[in-house]
Amino acid sequence: MRKFVRCKKFGLSAVLAAQITAVLQLSACGSGTGGGSKPPVVGGITVYPGSANISENSTAQFTAYSGATVVSPTWNVLSGTGTISSGGLFTAPGSQETDTIQAVSGSNASPPITINIVATQPVAVNPAAIAVPAGATQQFTSATSCASTTWSVVASGTSNPGTITNGVASCGLYSAPLSPPRSGSVTIIAMSGGNNGSATVTILFSNASLNSFANAANPQPYAVAYSGHDRSGFFSVAGSFIADGNGNITGGTEDVIGGSSNGPMSTPIQASTYTVGPDGRTTANITTGLGSGVTWQFVLASGQHALMIEFDKNASGSGTIDQQDAGQFSGAFALGNYAFGLSGFDAKGHATGVAGRVFANGNQTFPLGSDILDLNDSGSSSTPSNVTDSQLQGGFTTPDPATGRGTLTLNCPSFDTVLGATTGITGTLSFVYYVIDATHFKVVEADSTATLSGDFYAAPPISANMAGTQVFVVAGADKSGNPFGMGGAFVTSGTGVLDLNDRGTLTSPPKGGTNITTATPTLDATTGRVNLAMSISTTTSFQFAAYLFNYTPPDGLPSTGAVLLEIDSHMAVGNGVAFTQTGASGPQGSFAANLAGVTLSGGNGGQDIDGQLTTGNSGVLTGTVDINDVANSGNLVSGEPLTSASTIATVGVNGRGNPLTLASKFETNTLSYYVIDENTALVLEMDSNRVMTGMLASQF
């Protein structure tokens, strides 16, 4: 088990990779407080569904949660003539109106819930509104018989809406999908005699949403990868585990390098547990061969992807969880091009970054003459070493059919001259990889030369260059060893916007304008390497080695990205990622969020945040965050609701928005966000309190 200590080293981000108050009123089914008692505080209680539109004389079932736990609150009708039972069943009046209800539990209360009562439907469906956990069932009824009624369920887009039964004797039994659909809700429709009626079902995340056995014929484990600091320094973890859909992790394996592990090691993931809350926020208590005491806190964007942090007093770190496609394990590193990005530290504790591309020849080899990399070691000499090495080669093994775990090697002269890789074959670094699918692999170093980890991606031909608008985030260390973060968006061979946070010294574009004067990607068509030059003034320009990769975003349409390695004299080392922008409208809906970086007080201690955010009208932002601030204040801040000071600004030039404010009782983070598409945005903290980078990923 790792133990944590406050650490002054800056850990590169592992992820480059949202209430209002009311006066209580008495109702027929609620109970008030006596004179002189303090009213409950809004927060800590969440009611699902969060609103409802139901017809006259129909019912709606509401459920109250505190975190992931269902509670039995006192239900109050704040306005209107409807009634609500002690179990949360609301009965609408026989007239059209708008009612509000609220749940109270101890000193906490939910935000008021609005219920719009509309005209009676030709076919009345009950309940007319309800929240159902993923994978659960719910019986719906109508006044018409099963023999004369046809039931159906629909969701927006191509999302799986679940199923509902039809039959002469029994009907209307709805089975929810294992993960909420894109819209977060589905519509139940009952048709009889040419008439119809409907009900709305809000689908909640549940333990069933994290499920390796969703397809029993093809079990699919999950790959986990994260990096951070413990008491001994920087560490990285990559592994694979099985989740049974019932709150149990039944087994797996992980590889750890750095920190208190005292070198690279592989250890089993033993029987562990997890609990998924209705908003996708999940707590997993992990036991490995090293012991217990490790907690993963993560937010499900879907049943296939999550953003995570380590959330215990042993360490702090950030990363991702991705469902693996076991059917593609055997095709790992098939014939073709692959780009990679690695970050971490050398053996002397200096920030180090690597980016490059290789060609897999179909014979478990990356042959010499087809590969290239850039290496930037911030402390290898009096000035950072920026090296481009085309003498790269390597190879890999076939992955384990159960876990997708394999090994690979990369060899080049620079690993010897810069990093001192002399163990075994001179100039060789060894890695363990885990297959996510045939186009994406998580890797972690498996030798003592350095502590590097990152990703390999399938890549386009060497003739491909950057095109269109690019959205990017970079994090690293400046020439003085201080943390910096950079983010923005630019039109290739055009202008753009750039934010820079260099240990609290902030640079931003003018309001409504641009500050990147030129952004030029220059392709070497013999290697596929792109030299990206960005200028923000006549005296300040940034240069990056960029290697393009292919990926498929949640909308299913193939797109491109690039791993970035800063290679100019302004910063010591910076690792990042860029994505081709395919949409620039502001984030709308529910999002998983992650931030990783350092605070700028108390010795640059690391901090990691994840949470669930929901955007509303007029810039309203709600949600809950979990903050690992053990390196600074010693605190693990769990389930902290955002306050009304949280807002999200309208998107501006090149898909940039500022500010995105996450305000809680613990701290306030002021961010810029950069839209990649309707599902994803990169973020950068732009205040003098912290340097943090991260991501927003649309849920469902």
Secondary structure, 3 states (H helix, E strand, C coil): CCCCCCCCCCCCCCCCCCCCCCCCCCCCCCCCCCCCCCCCEEEECEEECCEEEEECCCEEECEEEECCEEECCEEEEEECCCEECCCCEEECCCCCEEEEEEEEECCEECCCEEEEEECCCCCCEECCEEEEECCCEEECEECCCHHHCEEEEECCCCCCCCEECCCCCCCCEEECCCCCCCCCEEEEEEEECCEEEEEEEEEECCHHHCECCCCCCCCCCEEEEEEEEECCEEEEEEEEEEEECCCEEEEEEEEEEEHHHCCCEEEEECCEEEEECCCCEEEEEEEECCEEEEEEEEEECCCCEEEEEEECCCCEEEEEEEECCHHHHHHCCCCEEEEEEEEEEECCCCEEEEEEEEEECCCCEECCCCCEEEEEECCCCCCCEEEEECCCEEEECCCCCCCCEEEEEEECHHHHHCCCCCCCCCCEEEEEEEEEECCEEEEEECCCCEEEEEEEEEECCCCCCCCCEEEEEEEEEECCCCEEEEEEEEECCEEEEEEEEECCEEECCCCCCCCEEEEEEEEECCCCEEEEEEECCCCCEEEEEEEEEEECCCCCCCEEEEEEEECCCCEEEEEEEEEECCCCCCCCCEEEEEEEEEECCCCCCEEEEEEEEEECHHHEEEEEEEEEECCCCCEEEEEEECCCCCEECCCCHHHEEEEEEEECCCCEEEEEEEEEECCEEEEEECCCCEEEEEEEEECC
